[in-house]
Amino acid sequence: MYNFRVKYIKGKSNCAADALSRYPALASAPEDSDEADDEAVCAVMVAAAADASTDDVGHVVDLRHVEEEAVRDEEYRLLHECVANDGWGERKDAEPAALRPYFRMRRHLSCQGSIVLYTSDERFPRLVIPAALRRTVLANLHAGHQGRDSMLRRARQSVYWPGIDAEVEQNDASARLARSGTPVWEATSSRLITLFRRWFTRFGIPEELSCDGGTNLTSHESRRFFEDWRVTLRISSSHYAQSNGRAEAAVKSAKRLLRGNTTRGGSLDTDSIARAILQYLNTPLHGLDASPAQLLTGRQLRDAIPVESSRYFINEQWGRTLRDRERAMIDTSVNSSIRHDQHAHSLTPLRPGQRARIQNPSSGRWDRVGTVLELSAPRQYLLRLDGSGRASIRNRRHLRPLIGEPQLSDDLTTSHTPVRVTTPRPRRTQRAPRHLDDYVLNSPV
């Protein structure tokens, strides 16, 4: 036990001011190095706060835990007694200091056993969390790293205490500064097949799977697996994220979820990852009061956040909400398509054997040439690149037909000769580097 003795010292006499005091009057003005030190101090404080909050994530807080802590907390017992007996006064300043933060929402408080519930404009009763559990609940809310808005939507359906919104925002801002990198995980074809098989047995076999053409999904092993399960594999155009929008959004959410929840070795088999996924599944979607778990199973999953027990019951309304969600997504897609069509125009289709320039996604230059092999999907073409002979799938937007060159017949097998550059001296044949085989040299753009 420590026994501190506090003594006041005037600023002009305090030449060793701490970080919270002003600079001493006898010292010079702050220099650039001092500002850099301040930034370093802030970084250390944020990292320490993040480490402290990480220690609290390991505890799952359930309804029984809240009930036990409610009995121990003296201020919570005082609040419970006041709510149960309707002992509120007419003025806020007449109430005990511990009850004043609840005075404004006193008409929305009720009791269920030893726990106080808060019901505002939302349809869901929220548990009033005792002070000893608030730090752990806040850390569990942030386990999914979904951002401020998602954390607030999750909290407003489950827990409450005075000032929770401000604490959620502060916790999210601190965690963004201390967030680590994305883990490395080798997703081979065999590992993906194992995951697909598990998902198929749980959710059913999908009719179509959309991907970006990764080798782990287009390999012979993966294609054989999809053919056996009668799943159509749709490959999006290279460097055209719009054709695979849902997958891109899912990847972004997954990266945000994994950051800060993996070990130094990048392992995904951890309790923090499991809690983060549960937090994501239980977080209400934007513009909808239902979470992914509620849309899929008709009820909320039990996770590390305590909620009122009726939330675990299956609700028939979620079936109708799921259909409403699908209609909303259809309306959003239709509206986006209408806005796109207002400024878009149809491009002339290409035919097999036609030669076309290909836009380089990095530089934006039309410095590659290929031959159209087939139309693989609407506005999507399979081409063979000149030079290397590699096949690539491109969107019509990134293709420009060559004018003035003879077009090939249906026999698309052509021999590729290296690019030759001749110079007066010395009189010999020079061959371009192999990494330039896909490019057209010395040609106008």
Secondary structure, 3 states (H helix, E strand, C coil): CCCCCCCCCCCCCCCCCCCCCCCCCCCCCCCHHHHHHHHHHHHHHHHHHHHHHHHHCCCCCCHHHHHHHHHHCHHHHHHHHHHHCCCCCCCHHHCCCCCHHHCCCHHHEEEECCEEEECCCCCCCEEECCHHHHHHHHHHHCCCCCCHHHHHHHHCCCEECCCHHHHHHHHHHHHHHCCCCCCCCCCCHHHHHHHHHHHHHHHCCCCEEEECCCHHHHCHHHHHHHHHCCCEEEECCCCCHHHHHHHHHHHHHHHHHHCCCCCCCCCCCCHHHHHHHHHHHHCCCCCCCCCHHHHHHCCCCCCCCCCCHHHHCCCCHHHHHHHHHHHHHHHHHHHHHHHHHHHCCCCCCCCCCCEEEECCCCCCCCCEEEEEEEEEECCEEEEEECCCCCEEEEEHHHEEECCCCCCCCCCCCCCCCCCEECCCCCCCCEECCHHHCCCCCCCCC
